[in-house]
Amino acid sequence: MTTVLTEPSTQTLNTSEIPEAYRPKLTTFNQYLVDGELKTWNGKMAEVYSTIRTENKKGEMVPTLLGSVPDMESAPALEALESAKRAFDRGKGQWPTMRVRERLTCLERFADKMKLHREEIVKLLMWEIGKTLADSEKEFDRTVDYIYDTINAYKKLDQKSAKFEKEGDIHAHIRRSPLGVVLCLGPYNYPLNETFCLLIPAIVMGNTAVFKPAKHGVLLITPLLKAFQECFPPGVVNILFGRGRKIAQPIMKTGHVDVLALIGHSSSAVALQDEHPNKNRLRLVLGLEAKNPAVVLPDADLDNTVKECISGSLSYNGQRCTALKVLYVHESIIDEFNKKFSEAVDNLKYGLPWEKDAFLTPLPEPNKPQYIKDLIDDAIAKGAKIMNKKGGEMTENYTYPAVMYPVDDSMDLYHEEQFGPVVPVISYKDINEPLDAMAASDYGQQVSLFGRDVRKIGPLIDIMANLVCRVNLNSACQRGPDVYPFTGRKNSAVSTLSVYDALRSFSIRSFVASKNNPYNNEILENLLNSNESNFVSSDYIL
């Protein structure tokens, strides 16, 4: 049975009780960016609410209205697509033929302008998606760092290309070229960082883009539209607001999208691919769901293991694709682990995003508490128990983390990516039990392996590295640092995202080849000295 949370910080509050620096400001934003113009939307608007409940003028406790954004239709979506197509112009456009140095200058200008909106965007991250103040600040700062790191990575990539190679009797000048028009769709849990980890490398490589923010975390994009307009040529970045079925589907149906860049659920990715009439021409850059396990060996340091499993499973309420979503613990230590882990979970502070030391915060999706409750109830009906005292306690916008044990494959919680505050624990006797489960899983992103004996850890790493793409030793699963590869097997990802890898994912190797003879060599030398070609260049960017 679930009960109601009674901590004061979870209750509805009057706006006057909120520190002035964090009070929400009602924002009505009726613009969108197409073809370098901030156009006014005169159609239907969609109201944006926070699940953080405040008292209205009638004294009622209700979700907080934050503002409204355009609820756009297919016509402006197709208009944005045409804008991106014109800007790319089959590779002839200003942006795809521009020198790398000039594109990087545009990106640097954008990063400088973006930093001016830090306070506003951080506040909106807290209110729109319930992320803590510290994590909201981290997301903003990490995104700015990602942009500068991308600039430096592209410089290094271009420096390696600023030369001719000779193999046999052929000279070659090899660079990376853009792919075309990118449809960019980001997630609600990292609506700034992970969205920009798609959009920024896509455009800096010379592609043009149509971008639609996620269903939650939409207002926080609005302060940046003018910066995009001012820093990039018309049509390079086009930004729309609305539902995916009205915007993304019509765009895909045209067959004019060259790259689908999406971080979200595999079902959404498959549905959009199915709309495209020429799938063999569609490049995919996808970050999808995962069911990352922790495997705890008998000799693991339990204090460290509990600490890392708390961080791994419940940071941002478990709403991360990299979250630990199932814990496999050896039967010899299962009772001790459950006791320590459950106590640690119950000691986590639940509060509002700006409250000091708040770790757990309101869930941004209105239907998520009921979904979590349904998973808990299903598991209990099939033999699991809630191991921690506060597990499953509810408010209108939250369900306190429940540690569920024992969990088995008859339960929904075993199979579904819960993406929220409920942690299944499974006891194992033979190490092949978690290994077999990993092999049978539809996902293959990461694993956390906890233990000490290298004679056991070594062979397990060899196996796990063939089942997932990152093995975290005695530490929680995570994406960063952003210079490391971020990808997955099976339904967890297509292509690789990192500062360096993303540049490659959004481009293709192209080169100019020339037979080694006096006639061709003279032309190549003249090309290099004339600056007539931005592609054939030995320009070295410092």
Buried (B, 14 or more C-beta within 10 A) or exposed (E): EBEEBEEEEBEBBEEEEBEEEBBBEEBEBBBBBBBBBEBEBEEEBBEBBBBBBBBBEEEEEEBBBBBBBBBBBBEBBBBBBBBBBBBBBEEEBBBBBBBBBEBBBBBBBBBEBBEEBBEBBBBBBBBBBBBBBBBBBBBBBBBBBBBEBBBEBBBEBBBEBBEBEEEEEEBEBBBBBBBBBBBBBBBBBBBBBBBBBBBBBBBBBBBBBBBBBBBBBBBBBBBBBBBBBEBBBBBBBBBBBBBBEBBBBBBBBBBBBBBBBBBBBBEBBEBBBEBBEEEEEBBBBBBBBBBBBBBBBEBBEBEEBBBBBBBBBBBBBBBBBBBBBBBBBBEEBBEEBBBBBBBBBBEBEBBBBBBEEBBBBBBBBEEBBEBBBEBBBBBBEBEBBBBBEBBBBBBBBBBBBBBBBBBBEBBBBBEBBBBBBBBBBBBBEEBEBBBEBBEEBBBBBBBBBBBEEEEBBEEBBEBBEEBBBBBBEBBBBBBEEBEEEBBBBBBBBBBBBBBBBBBBBBBEEEBBEBEEEEEBBEEBEEBBEEEEEBBBBEBEBE
